Amino acid sequence: MSVTQYLADWRPYPYEIAETRLEFSLTPNATRVRSQIEFRRVAEGDLVLDGAGLRTVSLAIDGKPLDAGLIREAEEKLVIPAAELPESFTFEAEVEIDPEANTALEGLYLSGGMFCTQCEAEGFRHITWYPDRPDVMAPFRVTIHSDMPVLLSNGNPVSVEPGKAVWHDPWPKPAYLFALVAGELHAISDSFTTLSGRKVGLNVWVRPGDEDRAGYAMESLIRSMKWDEEAYGREYDLDVFNIVAVDDFNIGAMENKGLNIFNSKLVLATAETATDGDYERIEGVIGHEYFHNWTGNRITCRDWFQLCLKEGLTVFRDQQFTSDMRSAAVKRIHDVQTLRARQFREDAGPLSHPPRPDHYQEINNFYTATVYEKGAEVIGMLKRLVGDEGYRAALDLYFDRHDGQACTIEDWIKVFEDATGRDLAQFKRWYTDAGTPRLSLSEEWTDGRLTLDFRQHVAPTPGQQDKPARVIPIAIGLIGPNGDEVLPTTVLEMTQEMQSFSFDGLGARPVVSLLRGFSAPVTVAREMTADEQALLLAHDTDPYARWQAGHDLALDALIARSRGETAGMELIRAIGGLLDDAETDLAFTALCLALPGEEEIATTIAASGTTPDPEAIHAARRGLMDDIATEHEPALARLYDAMAPQGPYQPDAEGSARRSLRLACLAYLSRLDGAARADALFAEAGNMTERQGALEQLIAHGRADEALAAFEAEFRGNRLVMDKWFMVQPLRSAPDAAVAKAGELAARPDFDWKNPNRFRALIAGLTANHAGFHAADGSGYGFVADWLMKLDPVNPQTTARMCSAFETISRYDAGRRAKARAALERIAAMPGLSRNTSEMVTRILAGAS
C-alpha cells in the first residue's frame, strides 16, 4: 500500500550515531551483513530502523538478544521502545541478503559478476537494519570478506589483503552515500595534489579490456578537482578518490563519498565508440559527482523534500564547469534546450511539482527535471540578483556555517540573506510553487521613450490553483534599427503581477532583446514581426538572445506550416546570412541551423489552446528543411566540405563545433541527394560522431540496411555502442514504420531488456520519435505499455521513470487520448504493480481526461 509522505510531518530523529561498523561476507545468493551501530539518545522517541527484503539472523542491544517480533514486516520497520533502551548503546544485527536476485538494482546487487551498491534514495534498507534517512549521519568502518580481487568502499583503505579489506570513512555521512564494490577490475591510476599540498590517489576502475577507454574520465576528474579549488575554494578531503564503471545501473552516476559509481556509458570513451556528446556528458557528469563532495556529501539534505538543495546546486556548478571548459554561449543554449524539452514539459502536465515538493509517495519518482534543471535555474537567478561577489560570499558562508550538517532550503536562503542583506522571502516561491511563469510583454513608444509593460502569470498545477507573483530577473538590451546596441544588458527586477519600466532619450524605436542569457525559466508572450526577429538574429550581442530570435522565427514558420499556411521565407533569407558568416562561429551556426523539434512545436501549439497534429507537424518540419536545402544547397555543400576533419580526432570544443556544423549541413543536403553524402561519410568516418550522424540520415531516408549490418558486425561485442544501434533505428525511422522497427528489435535475443541502458535505448528511441510514438492508431502507446508492464516486476524504478513518455497525452485529440488512457489503465490494473509505477500512472491518468 502506498503511503504519502508529507514535509509537514518531518520530525528530528531522536538518536545520533557515533560510528557505524559493517562487516560483509560476500556470496552471490547469501551475503551476510553484520552491523554494529553506536547510538546515543538525543530526544524522546522509540528507536525505529528501516529494512526491506532482509532475512534477519540475529538482533541485539549491547550483546543482549532482541525478540524478532519487534519487526513490523508490513511497514518494513524494526521498532524498539525507548523504555527498553539505555541512553547510549550498541545495536547489533546480522542479516542475509541475495544480491543475485536483486534485479531492482537498489541496495547490494550483482552486475556481470561484480558486487556493487546503489543506496540513494532508500536503498540502504535493502542491506541491513538502519535509520535510512539523510539527516542521520555517522562515520563508517567497513570490512569486506570476498575472494574477489578488488574490494572497495567509502573513505580511506585501512588494510587490504587477499580475501579481506577494511575501509574507514572519517567524515559523517548518511546511509544513502554508502558504497561497496567487489569484482575483477583494473584501475587507470593518477594523482592530484591539492592546494594545501596533499597528494590524493586517483583511480578509475573498469572491467579488464576497457582500460583504453577510461583515460578521458581520468582527465575530466583532474580538471574537476582543479576547477572546484579555483572557482569555489573547495579542496578534496580524503587520501583516495575512486570511480567504478558499472554496466547495470538505474541512473547516470552516484556521488558516494570517495567511491563514485558510474553507469559505464559515462566513463568509457574512444573516438571510435563515443560521440562528441558522449565526451561532453562524461566530463560534465564526472564533474557533477565530484562537486557533490561538498554540495551533497559534506553538506547534505535534511530530508528528501530538500533534494533540489543538493542537486540543483550541483547541476548549476557542473554547468559552470562545462562553460569554463568549453563554449559558455553554446553551453547556455544547450541547457535552455534541455530545460524546455524536459522541465517545461513536466511543468505543463500532470507530473508538475515544485522544486521542493511538500508530499510524495515514492521519492525515486522525484528525481526529475524540476529538481535538477529547474533547481539549477533558480540558483542561477539568485546569482544574477546578488551579483558575483554576493554569490561567492554566500557560498563561503554556506560552507563555513553548514559543513557536516543536513540542511533545508530555508538554511540556503538564509545564507544569502545574511551574506547580502537582501530579503528573499518572495524569491523563495521559486522553490515552493510549481509551474512555469508566462511573461507577457507589450510596448509603448512615445517621443523617444520606450515603456515596457510586463505581466506574469502561472497556470494552475496539481494541488496549486493560485500563484502569487514571483521575483523575476529580466535581462534586456535594446538594438537600434541599424543593428547597433543602444542599451547594454540591464537586469530588470520584476516583483509584481504587472510592472512597467521606461527608457528615455532614444533616437529611434529599438527592438527589445528580451531575457538575455535566459535570465529566468519562463515562457514569453510578445508580438514580434519576422523582420524584428531577423534583425536580432543578425545583430544581437547576446548569444542566447540571438539564437532565440532565430529559433522563434523558425518556430513561428513551422507552426504556420503545420496549419497549412505558407510561411518561412524570412527564416530562409536569414539562414543565408548565417551561412555566409558561418565560419566565424561554427557551433553557433550549427545551433541556428537545427530547427525546433517536433515535441517543442507540439508544446507551443498546445500552449496556445490548439490541438497539435503530430503528422502535420512532422510534414511541416520536413517541408521547411526541403525548402532551406533547395535555396542554400551551394553554401551548405561548401560548408560541409570545409568542415571535413583536419587532423586526428580531438573531443574539444573546436573539433566538436566543426563536426556539429558538418552534420547540420548533412541533414539538409541529404534531403536533396537521397543521403548519398551520408553513405560516403559512414564508410570513411574516423570517429563515432560522424559515423552515427551519417547512420541517422541513412535510416531517415530508408537506405540504411547495409550500414546497419556493418555497424552491428563491427560493434556487436560492445554493449554501449550497440545501445546506440538500438536507439537510432526507432528514433530516425519514418513515423509509420517506427513501432514496427521497435518491435523487430525487441524480438532480438540481444535485446537485454533487464539492462537499464538497453531498455532505455530502445523504448526512449521510440518515444522520442514524436509522430511515431503518437501514431493515431495507438500502436506506440500499446507497445510501450506492454514493455513497461513486463519490466515493472523486475525493475520498478526504471519502469516508473519511463512512464513520463505519457505525460503529454492530454494535449492531443480525443482519439489519441482514449488510446493512451487505455494503455495506462492496463498498466494500472496489473496485479502487483509497484508503488513506483502506480504513483506515476495514477498522476498521469488524473490529468489525462
Residue pairs with C-beta under 8 A, 6 or more apart in sequence:
2 361
2 362
2 835
2 838
2 839
3 361
4 359
4 360
4 361
5 304
5 359
5 360
5 361
5 363
6 358
6 359
7 303
7 305
7 356
7 357
7 358
7 359
8 358
10 302
10 303
10 305
12 43
12 135
13 45
13 131
13 133
13 135
13 136
14 41
14 42
14 43
14 44
14 45
14 46
14 47
14 82
15 39
15 40
15 41
15 42
15 45
15 47
15 131
15 136
16 39
16 40
16 42
16 136
16 138
17 37
17 38
17 39
17 40
17 131
17 136
17 137
17 138
18 38
18 39
18 40
18 138
19 37
19 38
19 138
19 139
19 140
19 141
20 35
20 36
20 37
20 38
20 130
20 138
20 139
20 140
20 141
21 35
21 36
21 37
21 140
21 141
21 142
21 143
22 33
22 34
22 35
22 128
22 140
22 141
22 142
22 143
23 33
23 34
23 35
23 142
23 143
23 145
24 31
24 32
24 33
24 142
24 143
24 144
24 145
24 146
24 180
25 31
25 32
25 145
25 146
26 99
26 115
26 144
26 145
26 146
26 148
26 182
28 98
28 99
28 100
28 110
29 98
29 99
29 100
29 101
30 96
30 98
31 96
31 97
31 98
31 99
31 108
31 115
32 57
32 94
32 95
32 96
33 93
33 94
33 95
33 96
33 97
33 127
33 128
34 92
34 93
34 94
35 91
35 92
35 93
35 94
35 128
35 129
35 130
36 90
36 91
36 92
37 90
37 91
37 92
37 130
37 138
38 88
38 89
38 90
39 47
39 85
39 88
39 89
39 90
39 91
40 87
40 88
41 82
41 85
41 87
41 88
44 82
45 82
46 79
46 80
46 81
46 82
47 79
47 80
47 82
47 85
47 91
48 77
48 78
48 79
48 131
49 77
49 78
49 79
49 80
49 91
49 129
49 130
49 131
50 76
50 77
50 78
50 122
50 124
50 125
50 129
50 130
50 131
50 132
50 133
51 71
51 76
51 77
51 78
51 95
51 125
51 128
51 129
51 130
52 76
52 107
52 125
52 126
53 97
53 107
53 126
54 95
54 96
54 97
54 126
54 128
54 129
55 95
55 96
55 97
56 68
56 71
56 93
56 94
56 95
56 129
57 94
57 95
57 96
58 65
58 92
58 93
58 94
59 65
59 66
59 68
59 70
59 78
59 91
59 92
59 93
59 129
60 66
60 91
60 92
60 93
61 80
61 84
61 85
61 89
61 90
61 91
61 92
62 86
62 89
62 90
63 90
63 92
66 80
70 78
70 79
70 80
71 77
71 78
72 78
72 79
76 125
78 129
91 129
93 128
93 129
95 128
95 129
97 107
97 108
97 126
97 127
99 108
99 109
99 110
99 115
100 109
100 110
102 108
102 109
102 110
102 126
103 109
103 754
103 794
103 795
104 794
104 795
104 796
104 797
105 111
105 118
105 248
105 249
105 250
105 756
105 795
105 797
106 118
106 119
106 122
106 123
106 126
106 250
106 797
107 117
107 118
107 119
107 123
107 124
107 125
107 126
107 127
108 115
108 116
108 117
108 126
108 127
108 180
109 115
109 116
109 117
109 118
109 248
110 116
111 246
111 247
111 248
111 249
112 207
112 247
112 248
113 183
113 184
114 148
114 181
114 182
114 183
114 184
114 185
114 207
114 246
115 146
115 148
115 180
115 181
115 182
115 183
116 179
116 180
116 181
116 182
116 183
116 244
116 246
116 261
117 123
117 127
117 178
117 179
117 180
117 181
117 256
117 261
118 249
118 250
118 251
118 254
118 261
119 127
119 175
119 176
119 177
119 178
119 179
119 254
119 256
120 176
120 177
120 254
121 176
121 304
121 307
121 363
121 364
121 367
122 132
122 176
122 363
122 364
123 176
124 130
124 132
124 175
124 176
124 178
125 132
127 178
130 175
131 175
132 175
132 176
133 174
133 175
133 303
134 174
134 176
134 300
134 301
134 302
134 303
134 304
134 406
135 174
135 300
135 302
135 303
135 406
136 174
136 175
137 172
137 173
137 174
137 300
137 404
137 406
138 172
138 173
139 168
139 169
139 170
139 171
139 172
139 173
140 153
140 154
140 155
140 167
140 168
140 169
140 173
140 178
141 158
141 166
141 167
141 168
141 169
142 153
142 154
142 155
142 166
142 167
142 168
142 169
142 180
143 164
143 165
143 166
144 151
144 153
144 164
144 165
144 166
144 167
144 180
144 182
145 163
145 164
146 163
146 182
147 163
148 182
148 183
148 184
149 183
149 184
149 185
150 181
150 182
150 183
150 184
150 185
150 187
150 205
151 160
151 164
151 165
151 181
151 182
152 165
152 167
152 179
152 180
152 181
152 182
152 205
152 242
152 244
152 259
153 165
153 167
153 169
153 178
153 179
153 180
153 181
153 259
154 167
154 169
154 173
154 177
154 178
154 179
154 256
154 257
154 258
154 259
155 167
155 168
155 169
155 170
155 171
155 238
155 257
155 258
156 167
156 168
156 169
156 170
156 238
156 239
156 240
156 258
157 165
157 166
157 167
157 240
158 166
158 167
158 168
159 165
159 166
160 166
169 238
169 257
169 258
171 237
171 238
171 257
171 297
171 298
171 404
172 404
173 257
173 297
173 300
174 300
174 406
177 255
177 256
177 257
177 297
177 300
178 256
179 254
179 256
179 257
179 259
179 261
181 205
181 244
181 246
181 259
181 261
183 207
184 207
184 208
185 205
185 206
185 207
185 208
185 244
186 205
186 206
186 207
186 208
186 210
186 211
187 203
187 204
187 205
187 206
188 203
188 204
188 206
188 211
188 214
188 215
188 217
188 218
189 201
189 202
189 203
190 202
190 218
190 222
191 199
191 200
191 201
191 202
192 199
192 200
192 202
192 221
192 222
192 225
192 226
192 236
192 241
193 199
193 200
194 200
194 225
194 229
194 235
194 236
195 229
195 235
196 235
198 235
198 236
198 239
200 225
200 236
200 238
200 239
200 240
200 241
201 239
201 240
201 241
202 218
202 221
202 222
202 240
202 241
203 240
203 241
203 242
203 243
204 214
204 217
204 218
204 221
204 243
204 245
204 267
205 242
205 243
205 244
205 245
206 213
206 214
206 244
206 245
206 264
206 267
206 268
207 245
207 247
210 245
210 264
210 268
212 270
213 267
213 268
213 269
213 270
213 273
213 274
214 245
214 267
214 268
216 269
216 279
216 282
216 283
216 651
217 243
217 245
217 262
217 267
217 268
217 269
217 282
217 286
220 282
220 283
220 286
220 287
221 241
221 243
221 286
221 290
223 283
223 287
223 321
223 325
224 286
224 287
224 290
224 291
224 321
225 236
225 241
225 290
227 287
227 321
227 324
227 325
228 234
228 235
228 290
228 291
228 294
228 317
229 235
231 317
231 320
231 321
231 324
232 294
232 317
232 395
233 396
233 399
234 291
234 293
234 294
234 399
236 293
237 293
237 298
238 257
238 258
240 258
241 258
241 260
241 290
242 258
242 259
242 260
243 260
243 261
243 262
243 267
243 286
244 259
244 260
244 261
244 262
245 262
245 263
245 264
245 267
245 268
246 261
246 262
246 263
246 264
247 264
247 719
247 755
247 757
248 755
248 756
249 261
249 262
249 263
249 264
249 756
249 757
250 756
250 795
250 797
250 798
251 263
251 367
252 262
252 263
252 266
252 285
253 260
253 261
253 262
253 263
253 266
253 285
253 286
253 288
253 289
254 260
254 261
254 262
254 289
255 288
255 289
255 290
255 292
255 293
255 296
255 297
257 293
257 297
260 289
260 290
262 285
262 286
262 289
263 757
264 719
264 720
265 278
265 720
265 723
265 757
266 281
266 282
266 285
266 286
267 282
268 274
268 720
269 278
269 279
269 282
269 651
271 648
271 649
271 651
271 686
271 687
271 688
272 686
272 687
272 688
273 688
273 715
273 718
273 720
273 721
274 282
274 651
274 688
275 688
275 689
275 692
276 651
276 655
276 656
276 659
276 660
276 689
277 689
278 688
279 651
279 656
280 322
280 326
280 651
280 656
283 322
283 325
284 318
284 319
284 321
284 322
285 318
287 317
287 318
287 321
287 322
288 314
288 315
288 317
288 318
291 314
291 317
291 318
291 321
292 310
292 314
294 399
295 310
295 313
295 314
295 317
296 310
296 311
296 314
298 399
298 403
298 404
299 310
299 398
299 399
299 402
299 403
299 404
299 405
299 406
299 407
300 310
300 405
300 406
300 407
301 307
301 309
301 310
301 406
301 407
301 408
302 406
302 407
302 408
303 406
303 408
304 360
304 363
304 366
305 356
305 357
305 358
305 360
306 356
306 407
306 408
306 409
307 356
307 363
307 366
307 367
307 371
308 355
308 356
308 370
308 371
308 372
308 374
308 375
308 378
308 409
308 431
309 356
309 375
309 407
309 408
309 409
309 412
311 367
311 371
311 372
311 375
312 355
312 371
312 372
312 374
312 375
312 376
312 378
312 379
313 375
313 376
313 379
313 412
315 372
315 373
315 375
315 376
316 375
316 376
316 379
316 380
319 331
319 335
319 376
322 331
323 331
323 332
325 653
326 652
326 653
326 656
327 587
327 653
327 657
329 543
329 544
329 588
330 543
330 587
330 588
330 591
330 653
330 657
332 517
332 518
332 543
332 544
333 543
333 544
333 547
333 591
335 373
335 376
335 518
336 518
336 544
338 369
338 373
339 369
339 373
339 374
339 377
339 521
340 600
340 603
341 597
341 599
341 600
342 369
342 373
343 368
343 369
343 370
343 373
343 374
343 436
343 521
344 436
344 521
344 523
344 603
345 599
345 603
345 807
345 808
346 352
346 368
346 369
346 370
346 804
346 807
347 370
347 374
347 434
347 435
347 436
347 461
348 436
348 459
348 603
348 606
348 607
348 808
349 807
349 808
349 810
349 844
349 847
350 462
350 807
350 810
350 843
350 844
350 845
350 846
350 847
350 848
351 368
351 804
351 807
351 840
351 843
351 844
352 370
352 434
352 435
352 461
352 462
353 366
353 368
353 370
353 434
353 461
353 462
354 370
354 431
354 432
354 433
354 434
354 464
355 370
355 371
355 374
355 375
355 378
355 430
355 431
356 409
356 431
356 432
357 366
358 432
360 366
360 839
361 835
361 839
362 800
362 835
362 836
362 839
364 797
364 800
364 801
364 836
365 800
365 801
365 836
365 839
365 840
367 801
370 434
374 521
377 520
377 521
378 430
378 431
378 521
381 427
381 430
381 471
381 473
381 519
381 520
381 521
382 391
382 394
382 416
382 424
382 427
383 391
384 473
384 475
384 491
384 519
385 422
385 427
385 471
385 473
385 491
385 493
386 394
386 416
386 419
386 420
386 422
390 416
390 419
390 420
393 419
393 420
394 415
394 416
394 419
394 420
396 419
397 415
397 418
397 419
398 412
398 415
401 415
402 411
402 415
405 411
409 428
409 431
413 424
413 427
413 428
413 431
416 422
416 424
417 423
417 424
426 469
426 470
426 471
426 495
427 470
427 471
429 467
429 468
429 470
429 471
430 470
430 471
433 458
433 464
433 467
433 468
433 470
434 461
434 462
434 463
434 464
435 458
435 459
435 460
435 461
435 464
435 467
436 458
436 521
436 522
436 523
437 456
437 457
437 458
437 470
437 472
437 520
437 521
437 522
437 523
438 456
438 457
438 458
438 459
438 522
438 523
438 524
438 525
439 454
439 455
439 456
439 472
439 474
439 515
439 520
439 522
439 523
439 524
439 525
440 454
440 455
440 456
440 457
440 524
440 525
440 526
441 452
441 453
441 454
441 512
441 514
441 524
441 525
441 526
442 452
442 453
442 526
442 527
443 450
443 451
443 452
443 453
443 512
444 450
444 451
444 453
445 451
445 509
448 504
448 505
448 506
448 507
449 502
449 503
449 504
449 506
450 478
450 502
450 503
450 506
450 509
450 510
450 512
451 500
451 501
451 502
451 503
452 476
452 492
452 500
452 501
452 502
452 503
452 512
453 498
453 499
453 500
454 474
454 492
454 494
454 498
454 499
454 500
454 501
455 497
455 498
456 469
456 470
456 472
456 494
456 497
456 522
457 497
458 467
458 470
460 466
460 467
462 843
462 846
462 847
469 494
469 495
469 496
469 497
471 493
471 494
471 495
472 493
472 494
472 495
472 520
472 522
473 491
473 492
473 493
473 494
473 519
473 520
474 491
474 492
474 493
474 494
474 514
474 515
474 519
474 520
475 489
475 490
475 491
475 492
475 515
475 516
475 517
475 519
475 542
476 487
476 489
476 490
476 492
476 512
476 513
476 514
476 515
476 516
477 485
477 487
477 488
477 489
477 490
477 512
477 513
477 516
477 540
477 541
477 542
477 545
478 485
478 486
478 487
478 503
478 506
478 510
478 511
478 512
478 513
479 485
479 486
479 510
479 511
479 513
479 535
479 536
479 539
479 540
480 486
480 507
480 508
480 510
480 511
481 508
481 509
481 510
481 511
481 535
483 535
483 538
483 539
484 539
485 539
485 541
486 506
486 507
486 510
487 503
487 510
488 541
489 516
489 517
489 542
491 519
492 501
511 532
511 535
511 536
512 526
513 536
513 540
513 541
513 542
513 545
514 524
514 526
514 545
515 522
515 524
515 544
515 545
515 548
516 542
516 544
516 545
517 542
517 544
517 545
518 544
518 548
523 607
528 552
530 553
530 556
530 570
530 571
531 570
533 549
533 550
533 552
533 553
533 556
533 570
534 549
534 553
534 570
534 573
534 574
535 549
536 545
536 546
536 549
537 546
537 549
537 550
537 553
537 574
537 577
537 578
537 592
538 574
538 577
539 546
540 546
540 549
543 588
546 588
547 588
547 591
547 592
550 571
550 574
550 578
550 592
551 592
551 596
553 570
553 571
553 574
554 568
554 571
554 595
554 596
554 624
555 596
555 600
555 601
555 604
556 567
557 567
557 568
557 570
557 571
557 624
558 568
558 595
558 596
558 601
558 617
558 620
558 621
558 624
559 601
559 604
559 605
559 620
560 566
560 567
560 568
561 567
561 568
561 620
561 623
561 624
562 601
562 605
562 612
562 613
562 616
562 617
562 619
562 620
563 616
564 616
568 624
568 627
571 624
571 628
572 627
572 628
572 631
572 632
575 592
575 593
575 628
575 631
575 632
576 631
576 632
576 635
578 589
578 592
578 593
579 589
579 632
579 635
579 636
579 639
580 635
581 589
582 589
582 639
582 661
583 639
583 642
586 643
586 657
586 658
586 660
586 661
587 653
587 656
587 657
587 660
587 661
589 661
589 664
590 657
590 660
590 661
590 663
590 664
591 660
593 661
593 664
593 665
593 668
594 664
595 621
595 624
595 625
596 604
597 770
598 614
598 617
598 618
598 621
598 770
598 771
599 768
599 770
599 808
601 612
601 617
601 620
601 621
602 612
602 614
602 617
602 770
602 808
602 811
603 808
603 811
605 611
605 612
605 617
606 612
606 808
606 811
611 811
611 812
611 813
612 811
612 812
613 813
614 735
614 770
614 771
614 774
614 775
614 812
615 735
615 771
615 776
617 770
617 771
618 735
618 770
618 771
622 671
625 667
625 668
625 671
626 671
628 668
629 636
629 668
629 669
629 671
629 672
630 672
632 668
633 669
633 672
636 665
636 668
636 669
637 665
637 669
639 661
639 662
639 665
640 662
640 665
640 666
640 669
640 677
643 658
643 659
643 661
643 662
643 665
644 662
645 658
645 686
645 687
646 658
649 655
649 686
649 687
656 689
659 687
659 689
659 690
659 693
662 690
663 689
663 690
663 693
666 677
666 678
666 681
666 693
666 694
666 697
667 697
669 677
670 677
670 678
670 697
670 700
670 701
674 701
674 703
675 697
675 698
675 700
675 701
675 703
678 693
678 694
678 695
678 697
678 698
678 701
679 694
679 698
679 703
679 707
681 690
681 691
681 693
681 694
682 691
682 694
682 695
682 698
682 707
685 691
685 694
688 721
688 724
691 711
692 724
692 728
694 707
695 704
695 707
695 708
695 711
695 728
696 728
696 731
696 732
697 732
698 704
698 707
699 708
699 728
699 729
699 732
699 733
700 732
700 733
700 734
702 734
708 725
708 729
711 725
712 722
712 725
715 721
715 722
715 725
716 722
716 750
719 755
719 757
719 758
720 757
722 750
722 758
723 757
723 758
723 761
724 761
726 745
726 751
726 758
726 761
726 762
726 765
727 761
727 762
727 764
727 765
728 765
729 741
729 742
729 745
729 765
730 738
730 739
730 741
730 742
730 745
730 762
730 765
730 766
730 769
730 772
731 738
731 765
731 766
731 768
731 769
732 769
733 741
733 769
733 772
734 772
735 769
735 770
735 771
735 772
735 775
736 772
736 775
737 772
738 766
738 769
738 772
738 773
738 775
738 780
739 766
739 772
739 775
739 779
739 780
739 783
742 762
742 763
742 765
742 766
742 783
743 783
745 751
745 762
746 753
746 762
746 787
751 758
751 762
752 758
753 759
753 762
753 787
753 790
753 791
754 791
754 794
754 795
756 795
756 798
759 787
759 791
759 798
759 802
760 798
760 802
763 784
763 787
763 802
763 805
764 802
764 805
766 772
766 773
766 780
766 783
766 784
767 773
767 780
767 784
767 802
767 805
772 780
773 780
773 781
773 784
773 805
774 780
774 812
774 816
776 815
776 816
777 819
778 816
778 819
778 820
778 822
778 823
781 806
781 809
781 819
781 820
781 822
781 823
782 819
782 823
784 802
784 805
784 806
784 823
785 823
785 824
785 826
785 827
788 799
788 802
788 803
788 827
788 837
789 826
789 827
789 830
791 798
791 799
791 802
792 799
792 827
792 830
792 833
792 834
792 837
793 832
793 834
796 834
796 835
796 836
796 837
797 836
799 834
799 836
799 837
800 834
800 836
800 837
800 839
800 840
803 827
803 837
803 840
803 841
803 844
804 840
806 820
806 823
806 824
806 844
806 848
807 844
809 816
809 817
809 820
809 821
809 844
809 848
810 817
810 847
810 848
810 849
812 820
817 848
820 848
821 845
821 848
824 841
824 844
824 845
824 848
825 845
827 833
827 837
827 841
828 838
828 841
828 842
828 845
833 841
